[in-house]
Amino acid sequence: MKFMMRAACAAGLLALAACGGNADDQAAENIEAAGENQADALEAQADATSNDQLHDALESQADNIEDAAEAAADRADDNDDARIENQLGNAM
């Protein structure tokens, strides 16, 4: 019975390790959160301006940052490589 429990635990740990672990998931979440924070700041600036062209430009820039952060987060998660978080930080 002890052997069966240990085998089941080992199998569970192997299955957990095979699904990518937590480092890449956390990196992806951090990348996306950083992009959202930058976009939120730009959107706040856009809301504070009375210039329609500047408002539209800031909103567009915020959208681009969110899209780039989401793509980088997807790459980090897909690649199972937390180091991509540093690459994004250098690119922005």
N, CA, C and O atoms as a MOPAC input file, in Angstrom:
PM7 MOZYME 1SCF
protein

 N      0.81700 1    -1.18900 1     0.00000 1
 C      0.00000 1     0.00000 1     0.00000 1
 C      0.86600 1     1.26100 1     0.00000 1
 O      0.56600 1     2.21800 1    -0.71300 1
 N      1.95400 1     1.26600 1     0.80700 1
 C      2.85300 1     2.41500 1     0.82900 1
 C      3.48100 1     2.63600 1    -0.54000 1
 O      3.63000 1     3.77100 1    -0.99400 1
 N      3.84400 1     1.54500 1    -1.18300 1
 C      4.45000 1     1.64600 1    -2.50400 1
 C      3.48700 1     2.30100 1    -3.49000 1
 O      3.89200 1     3.14900 1    -4.28500 1
 N      2.23000 1     1.91500 1    -3.44000 1
 C      1.22000 1     2.48100 1    -4.34400 1
 C      1.03900 1     3.97500 1    -4.10100 1
 O      0.90400 1     4.74900 1    -5.05000 1
 N      1.03600 1     4.38400 1    -2.83200 1
 C      0.89700 1     5.80400 1    -2.51000 1
 C      2.09400 1     6.59900 1    -3.02600 1
 O      1.93700 1     7.67800 1    -3.59800 1
 N      3.29200 1     6.05100 1    -2.81600 1
 C      4.49200 1     6.73500 1    -3.30100 1
 C      4.49800 1     6.81200 1    -4.81800 1
 O      4.87400 1     7.83700 1    -5.38700 1
 N      4.08900 1     5.74900 1    -5.47000 1
 C      4.04000 1     5.74700 1    -6.92900 1
 C      3.02800 1     6.77000 1    -7.43300 1
 O      3.27900 1     7.46000 1    -8.42200 1
 N      1.89200 1     6.87000 1    -6.75800 1
 C      0.87600 1     7.84000 1    -7.15800 1
 C      1.38400 1     9.26700 1    -6.95300 1
 O      1.14900 1    10.13600 1    -7.79200 1
 N      2.07200 1     9.50900 1    -5.84900 1
 C      2.64500 1    10.83900 1    -5.59100 1
 C      3.69900 1    11.18700 1    -6.63000 1
 O      3.73500 1    12.30800 1    -7.13700 1
 N      4.55500 1    10.22600 1    -6.94300 1
 C      5.60100 1    10.45000 1    -7.94300 1
 C      4.98500 1    10.74000 1    -9.30300 1
 O      5.44800 1    11.62700 1   -10.02100 1
 N      3.96300 1    10.01000 1    -9.65300 1
 C      3.29200 1    10.23600 1   -10.93800 1
 C      2.65500 1    11.62500 1   -10.97300 1
 O      2.70400 1    12.30700 1   -11.99600 1
 N      2.06800 1    12.03400 1    -9.87400 1
 C      1.46900 1    13.36100 1    -9.80000 1
 C      2.50600 1    14.46100 1    -9.95100 1
 O      2.26900 1    15.45200 1   -10.64100 1
 N      3.65200 1    14.29000 1    -9.31000 1
 C      4.71900 1    15.28300 1    -9.42200 1
 C      5.28000 1    15.34200 1   -10.83500 1
 O      5.57700 1    16.42300 1   -11.34400 1
 N      5.42300 1    14.19400 1   -11.46200 1
 C      5.89900 1    14.17800 1   -12.84400 1
 C      4.89900 1    14.86200 1   -13.77400 1
 O      5.29300 1    15.59800 1   -14.67900 1
 N      3.63400 1    14.62600 1   -13.55700 1
 C      2.61000 1    15.26900 1   -14.38400 1
 C      2.62900 1    16.77800 1   -14.18200 1
 O      2.46700 1    17.53500 1   -15.13900 1
 N      2.82300 1    17.21400 1   -12.95700 1
 C      2.89100 1    18.64600 1   -12.66300 1
 C      4.11400 1    19.26900 1   -13.32100 1
 O      4.03200 1    20.37300 1   -13.85900 1
 N      5.22000 1    18.59000 1   -13.28500 1
 C      6.44500 1    19.10300 1   -13.90700 1
 C      6.29800 1    19.17600 1   -15.42100 1
 O      6.84100 1    20.08100 1   -16.05500 1
 N      5.58000 1    18.24500 1   -15.99500 1
 C      5.41500 1    18.21000 1   -17.44500 1
 C      4.54000 1    19.33700 1   -17.96800 1
 O      4.62100 1    19.68000 1   -19.14700 1
 N      3.71200 1    19.91400 1   -17.12200 1
 C      2.79500 1    20.94800 1   -17.61100 1
 C      3.44300 1    22.32300 1   -17.64300 1
 O      2.74500 1    23.29800 1   -17.92000 1
 N      4.71500 1    22.45600 1   -17.38000 1
 C      5.39100 1    23.72000 1   -17.55400 1
 C      5.78700 1    24.39100 1   -16.26200 1
 O      6.57500 1    25.33600 1   -16.29300 1
 N      5.29100 1    23.96000 1   -15.15500 1
 C      5.69400 1    24.54300 1   -13.87900 1
 C      5.10400 1    25.92500 1   -13.67300 1
 O      4.25300 1    26.37600 1   -14.44000 1
 N      5.56400 1    26.58400 1   -12.63300 1
 C      4.99800 1    27.87900 1   -12.28200 1
 C      5.84500 1    29.05500 1   -12.70900 1
 O      5.31400 1    30.15800 1   -12.83700 1
 N      7.13700 1    28.87900 1   -12.93700 1
 C      8.01300 1    30.00700 1   -13.25000 1
 C      7.57000 1    30.71800 1   -14.52000 1
 O      7.50100 1    31.94700 1   -14.54700 1
 N      7.27200 1    29.96800 1   -15.56500 1
 C      6.86300 1    30.60600 1   -16.81400 1
 C      5.48200 1    31.23300 1   -16.68300 1
 O      5.21900 1    32.28100 1   -17.27300 1
 N      4.60500 1    30.60600 1   -15.92100 1
 C      3.27400 1    31.17700 1   -15.72200 1
 C      3.36500 1    32.49100 1   -14.96400 1
 O      2.68500 1    33.45700 1   -15.30800 1
 N      4.19500 1    32.53300 1   -13.94200 1
 C      4.36200 1    33.75900 1   -13.15800 1
 C      5.01200 1    34.84600 1   -14.00200 1
 O      4.62800 1    36.01300 1   -13.92400 1
 N      5.99600 1    34.46400 1   -14.80800 1
 C      6.63800 1    35.43800 1   -15.69100 1
 C      5.62700 1    36.02200 1   -16.66600 1
 O      5.61000 1    37.23000 1   -16.90200 1
 N      4.78800 1    35.16600 1   -17.23100 1
 C      3.77100 1    35.62800 1   -18.17100 1
 C      2.79800 1    36.58700 1   -17.48900 1
 O      2.42900 1    37.61300 1   -18.06000 1
 N      2.39200 1    36.25800 1   -16.29200 1
 C      1.49000 1    37.14400 1   -15.55500 1
 C      2.16300 1    38.48100 1   -15.25500 1
 O      1.53000 1    39.53100 1   -15.35900 1
 N      3.44000 1    38.44700 1   -14.88400 1
 C      4.17100 1    39.67600 1   -14.59700 1
 C      4.31700 1    40.55200 1   -15.82900 1
 O      4.16900 1    41.77100 1   -15.75300 1
 N      4.60800 1    39.93100 1   -16.96200 1
 C      4.74600 1    40.67000 1   -18.21900 1
 C      3.43200 1    41.34700 1   -18.57800 1
 O      3.39900 1    42.52800 1   -18.92400 1
 N      2.36200 1    40.58600 1   -18.49100 1
 C      1.05500 1    41.13900 1   -18.85400 1
 C      0.64000 1    42.25100 1   -17.88900 1
 O      0.08200 1    43.26400 1   -18.31100 1
 N      0.91000 1    42.06600 1   -16.60700 1
 C      0.56400 1    43.09000 1   -15.61700 1
 C      1.36600 1    44.36700 1   -15.85100 1
 O      0.83000 1    45.46900 1   -15.72700 1
 N      2.64000 1    44.22500 1   -16.18500 1
 C      3.46500 1    45.40800 1   -16.45100 1
 C      2.93800 1    46.17100 1   -17.66100 1
 O      2.87500 1    47.40100 1   -17.64700 1
 N      2.56400 1    45.44200 1   -18.70300 1
 C      1.99300 1    46.08300 1   -19.88600 1
 C      0.67900 1    46.77400 1   -19.57700 1
 O      0.42800 1    47.88200 1   -20.05000 1
 N     -0.15300 1    46.12700 1   -18.78900 1
 C     -1.42500 1    46.73400 1   -18.41300 1
 C     -1.21900 1    47.99400 1   -17.58500 1
 O     -1.94700 1    48.97400 1   -17.74800 1
 N     -0.23200 1    47.97300 1   -16.69800 1
 C      0.05300 1    49.15500 1   -15.88500 1
 C      0.50300 1    50.32800 1   -16.74900 1
 O      0.06100 1    51.45900 1   -16.54600 1
 N      1.38400 1    50.05700 1   -17.71600 1
 C      1.83100 1    51.11400 1   -18.62000 1
 C      0.67100 1    51.64000 1   -19.45600 1
 O      0.53200 1    52.84700 1   -19.65100 1
 N     -0.15700 1    50.72800 1   -19.94700 1
 C     -1.30700 1    51.13500 1   -20.75800 1
 C     -2.29200 1    51.94300 1   -19.93100 1
 O     -2.84100 1    52.93200 1   -20.41600 1
 N     -2.52300 1    51.53600 1   -18.69400 1
 C     -3.43400 1    52.28700 1   -17.82300 1
 C     -2.93400 1    53.70800 1   -17.59500 1
 O     -3.72700 1    54.65000 1   -17.57000 1
 N     -1.62700 1    53.86800 1   -17.42900 1
 C     -1.05800 1    55.20400 1   -17.22400 1
 C     -1.26700 1    56.06700 1   -18.46600 1
 O     -1.59800 1    57.24800 1   -18.35700 1
 N     -1.07500 1    55.47900 1   -19.64100 1
 C     -1.29600 1    56.23200 1   -20.87900 1
 C     -2.76000 1    56.58400 1   -21.06200 1
 O     -3.08600 1    57.68400 1   -21.50800 1
 N     -3.64300 1    55.65700 1   -20.72000 1
 C     -5.07700 1    55.93300 1   -20.83400 1
 C     -5.50100 1    57.02900 1   -19.87100 1
 O     -6.37600 1    57.83300 1   -20.19400 1
 N     -4.89900 1    57.07100 1   -18.70600 1
 C     -5.20300 1    58.14900 1   -17.75800 1
 C     -4.73700 1    59.48800 1   -18.31400 1
 O     -5.42400 1    60.49900 1   -18.16800 1
 N     -3.56900 1    59.49400 1   -18.95200 1
 C     -3.09400 1    60.72800 1   -19.59400 1
 C     -4.04100 1    61.13800 1   -20.71400 1
 O     -4.34200 1    62.32000 1   -20.88000 1
 N     -4.50900 1    60.15700 1   -21.47800 1
 C     -5.42900 1    60.44400 1   -22.57700 1
 C     -6.72300 1    61.04900 1   -22.05400 1
 O     -7.26400 1    61.98200 1   -22.64700 1
 N     -7.21300 1    60.51900 1   -20.95200 1
 C     -8.45700 1    61.03600 1   -20.37500 1
 C     -8.28500 1    62.44100 1   -19.81500 1
 O     -9.24700 1    63.20500 1   -19.73300 1
 N     -7.06400 1    62.77900 1   -19.43200 1
 C     -6.81600 1    64.08200 1   -18.81900 1
 C     -6.59400 1    65.19000 1   -19.83900 1
 O     -6.58600 1    66.36700 1   -19.47800 1
 N     -6.41500 1    64.83400 1   -21.10400 1
 C     -6.14200 1    65.86100 1   -22.10700 1
 C     -7.42100 1    66.28200 1   -22.81200 1
 O     -8.36300 1    65.50200 1   -22.95400 1
 N     -7.42800 1    67.52400 1   -23.24700 1
 C     -8.58300 1    68.01700 1   -24.00300 1
 C     -8.30100 1    68.01300 1   -25.49800 1
 O     -9.18600 1    68.33000 1   -26.29300 1
 N     -7.09600 1    67.66500 1   -25.88800 1
 C     -6.70700 1    67.59600 1   -27.28700 1
 C     -7.11700 1    66.23100 1   -27.84800 1
 O     -6.61100 1    65.19800 1   -27.41200 1
 N     -8.02400 1    66.23600 1   -28.80300 1
 C     -8.54600 1    64.98800 1   -29.35800 1
 C     -7.47300 1    64.15600 1   -30.06100 1
 O     -7.46800 1    62.93100 1   -29.94900 1
 N     -6.57000 1    64.81200 1   -30.78100 1
 C     -5.51600 1    64.07000 1   -31.48000 1
 C     -4.55800 1    63.40900 1   -30.48700 1
 O     -4.17000 1    62.25400 1   -30.66000 1
 N     -4.18700 1    64.14700 1   -29.45900 1
 C     -3.31100 1    63.58100 1   -28.43800 1
 C     -4.01400 1    62.44600 1   -27.71100 1
 O     -3.40100 1    61.42200 1   -27.41000 1
 N     -5.30500 1    62.62600 1   -27.42800 1
 C     -6.09500 1    61.57500 1   -26.77500 1
 C     -6.06100 1    60.30000 1   -27.59900 1
 O     -5.80700 1    59.21800 1   -27.06900 1
 N     -6.31800 1    60.42600 1   -28.90100 1
 C     -6.34300 1    59.25300 1   -29.78100 1
 C     -4.96300 1    58.60600 1   -29.87800 1
 O     -4.85100 1    57.38100 1   -29.88900 1
 N     -3.91600 1    59.42600 1   -29.94800 1
 C     -2.55700 1    58.88900 1   -30.03700 1
 C     -2.18300 1    58.13200 1   -28.76600 1
 O     -1.57700 1    57.06300 1   -28.84300 1
 N     -2.53000 1    58.66200 1   -27.61700 1
 C     -2.23000 1    57.98800 1   -26.35300 1
 C     -3.01800 1    56.69000 1   -26.21600 1
 O     -2.48400 1    55.68400 1   -25.74900 1
 N     -4.27200 1    56.70800 1   -26.61500 1
 C     -5.08700 1    55.48500 1   -26.57400 1
 C     -4.51400 1    54.41900 1   -27.50400 1
 O     -4.47700 1    53.23900 1   -27.15700 1
 N     -4.06900 1    54.83800 1   -28.68100 1
 C     -3.47300 1    53.89800 1   -29.63200 1
 C     -2.18100 1    53.31700 1   -29.07900 1
 O     -1.92300 1    52.12000 1   -29.20800 1
 N     -1.37000 1    54.17200 1   -28.46400 1
 C     -0.12700 1    53.69200 1   -27.86500 1
 C     -0.41800 1    52.70400 1   -26.73500 1
 O      0.27800 1    51.69900 1   -26.59300 1
 N     -1.43100 1    52.98600 1   -25.94400 1
 C     -1.81900 1    52.07300 1   -24.85800 1
 C     -2.25300 1    50.72400 1   -25.41800 1
 O     -1.88600 1    49.67900 1   -24.88100 1
 N     -3.02900 1    50.74400 1   -26.48900 1
 C     -3.45900 1    49.49100 1   -27.12000 1
 C     -2.26200 1    48.69100 1   -27.64200 1
 O     -2.20700 1    47.47000 1   -27.49500 1
 N     -1.30700 1    49.39700 1   -28.25200 1
 C     -0.11500 1    48.72100 1   -28.77200 1
 C      0.69800 1    48.08400 1   -27.65100 1
 O      1.20100 1    46.97100 1   -27.80100 1
 N      0.82500 1    48.77900 1   -26.53800 1
 C      1.57500 1    48.23900 1   -25.40200 1
 C      0.87700 1    47.00800 1   -24.84500 1
 O      1.52900 1    46.00900 1   -24.54200 1
 N     -0.44200 1    47.07000 1   -24.70900 1
 C     -1.18000 1    45.90400 1   -24.21300 1
 C     -1.02000 1    44.71300 1   -25.14500 1
 O     -0.83400 1    43.58400 1   -24.69000 1
 N     -1.09200 1    44.96200 1   -26.45300 1
 C     -0.93600 1    43.87900 1   -27.42900 1
 C      0.46600 1    43.27400 1   -27.36300 1
 O      0.62200 1    42.05400 1   -27.40200 1
 N      1.48300 1    44.13200 1   -27.26200 1
 C      2.86100 1    43.65500 1   -27.18600 1
 C      3.09100 1    42.85900 1   -25.90000 1
 O      3.76600 1    41.83000 1   -25.91600 1
 N      2.53700 1    43.33000 1   -24.80200 1
 C      2.69600 1    42.62600 1   -23.52700 1
 C      1.99700 1    41.27400 1   -23.56500 1
 O      2.52000 1    40.28600 1   -23.05100 1
 N      0.83100 1    41.23000 1   -24.16700 1
 C      0.11200 1    39.95400 1   -24.26600 1
 C      0.87200 1    38.96000 1   -25.13600 1
 O      0.94500 1    37.77400 1   -24.81300 1
 N      1.43600 1    39.44500 1   -26.23800 1
 C      2.21800 1    38.56300 1   -27.11200 1
 C      3.46800 1    38.06300 1   -26.38700 1
 O      3.82400 1    36.88900 1   -26.49400 1
 N      4.12700 1    38.95000 1   -25.65500 1
 C      5.33100 1    38.54600 1   -24.91500 1
 C      4.97500 1    37.56000 1   -23.80800 1
 O      5.71900 1    36.61400 1   -23.54700 1
 N      3.84400 1    37.78500 1   -23.16400 1
 C      3.39800 1    36.85900 1   -22.11500 1
 C      3.10300 1    35.48700 1   -22.70200 1
 O      3.44100 1    34.46600 1   -22.10400 1
 N      2.48200 1    35.46100 1   -23.85800 1
 C      2.21000 1    34.18400 1   -24.52500 1
 C      3.50400 1    33.46800 1   -24.88600 1
 O      3.61500 1    32.25300 1   -24.72500 1
 N      4.49600 1    34.23900 1   -25.38300 1
 C      5.78900 1    33.61900 1   -25.72000 1
 C      6.45200 1    33.06200 1   -24.46600 1
 O      7.00100 1    31.96100 1   -24.49000 1
 N      6.40400 1    33.80900 1   -23.38300 1
 C      7.02900 1    33.35600 1   -22.13800 1
 C      6.36900 1    32.07200 1   -21.66100 1
 O      7.05000 1    31.14500 1   -21.22100 1
 N      5.06600 1    32.01700 1   -21.74600 1
 C      4.34400 1    30.83300 1   -21.29800 1
 C      4.57500 1    29.65800 1   -22.24300 1
 O      4.76600 1    28.52600 1   -21.79900 1
 N      4.55600 1    29.92800 1   -23.54100 1
 C      4.74700 1    28.85300 1   -24.52100 1
 C      6.15900 1    28.29900 1   -24.49600 1
 O      6.35800 1    27.09800 1   -24.67400 1
 N      7.13300 1    29.15400 1   -24.28100 1
 C      8.52600 1    28.73000 1   -24.30800 1
 C      8.97700 1    28.11000 1   -23.00100 1
 O     10.07300 1    27.55500 1   -22.92700 1
 N      8.15400 1    28.19400 1   -21.97200 1
 C      8.54300 1    27.69700 1   -20.65800 1
 C      9.88700 1    28.28300 1   -20.23400 1
 O     10.73800 1    27.58500 1   -19.68300 1
 N     10.06000 1    29.56600 1   -20.49700 1
 C     11.32800 1    30.21700 1   -20.23200 1
 C     11.06800 1    31.56900 1   -19.58600 1
 O     10.61800 1    32.49700 1   -20.25800 1
 N     11.34300 1    31.69200 1   -18.30300 1
 C     11.09100 1    32.93000 1   -17.57600 1
 C     12.05200 1    34.03700 1   -17.98100 1
 O     11.80600 1    35.19800 1   -17.65500 1
 N     13.14200 1    33.71900 1   -18.68300 1
 C     14.10700 1    34.74900 1   -19.05700 1
 C     13.53700 1    35.72700 1   -20.06300 1
 O     14.07700 1    36.82300 1   -20.21100 1
 N     12.47000 1    35.37700 1   -20.76000 1
 C     11.88800 1    36.29500 1   -21.72900 1
 C     11.34600 1    37.54700 1   -21.04500 1
 O     11.21700 1    38.59400 1   -21.68000 1
 N     11.02900 1    37.44500 1   -19.75600 1
 C     10.58100 1    38.61000 1   -19.00800 1
 C     11.62800 1    39.71300 1   -19.07000 1
 O     11.27800 1    40.88600 1   -19.20600 1
 N     12.88200 1    39.36600 1   -18.97400 1
 C     13.95000 1    40.35800 1   -19.04900 1
 C     14.05800 1    40.95000 1   -20.43900 1
 O     14.37600 1    42.13100 1   -20.57600 1
 N     13.80400 1    40.16800 1   -21.47100 1
 C     13.87400 1    40.66300 1   -22.84100 1
 C     12.79500 1    41.72200 1   -23.06600 1
 O     13.05300 1    42.72600 1   -23.73000 1
 N     11.61800 1    41.52200 1   -22.53800 1
 C     10.54700 1    42.50800 1   -22.69000 1
 C     10.91700 1    43.79600 1   -21.98200 1
 O     10.71400 1    44.88300 1   -22.52200 1
 N     11.45200 1    43.68600 1   -20.79700 1
 C     11.82600 1    44.87400 1   -20.04600 1
 C     12.83000 1    45.72400 1   -20.79100 1
 O     12.79800 1    46.95000 1   -20.68800 1
 N     13.73100 1    45.09100 1   -21.54800 1
 C     14.72300 1    45.83700 1   -22.34000 1
 C     14.10700 1    46.42000 1   -23.59300 1
 O     14.59000 1    47.43200 1   -24.09900 1
 N     13.04900 1    45.80600 1   -24.11000 1
 C     12.43500 1    46.26200 1   -25.35700 1
 C     11.52600 1    47.45200 1   -25.14600 1
 O     11.34300 1    48.24400 1   -26.07000 1
 N     10.94800 1    47.61000 1   -23.96400 1
 C     10.00100 1    48.70100 1   -23.74100 1
 C     10.65900 1    49.91000 1   -23.19400 1
 O      9.99500 1    50.91800 1   -22.95100 1

